[in-house]
């Protein structure tokens, strides 16, 4: 894998250990909505999935009166506000890893289910925007992860075959999407991202200073 690659990063749970922030926020929000039957176990299954699917499931389970679009809109505003107020730090070891990839001549992109404004807010607060050549978000595709569309859009942007792309993901849905796109997938086991089945990935690691991770990309 030593020729130049497009290395595509998921954002939440990979560049930023964001799930603890979102879990606390959403569990409070569910209570306010009266969706008290939603457990942390339910929530694990929502990680890395589209907001439409998540809210359709919660609306049905909790019998909420709001439409799915209203619930998504309320959560969007809440998330942007929460991220704006939170102290954000990059995941341990991610900055040296990004430096290494950039110096090795690889092209770095982001493919995140989050909103563009949240991605830009996070990258700005983390000081990581300078590493990434392209940002594709859930707003840019019709079908989100676990469908491969978001990753294929990155490949099309560069006019390169999927086998020249490597995806870094932390969720079962993200891994499924990367493999469905025909890309190599290196899965970051983040204990805060819930019980994610990463077994379909080509390689699983739990720290960004893992030598094997560096060797995998070259």
Order of alpha helices (4+ residues) and beta strands (2+ residues): beta-alpha-alpha-alpha-alpha-alpha-beta-alpha-beta-alpha-beta-alpha-beta-beta-alpha
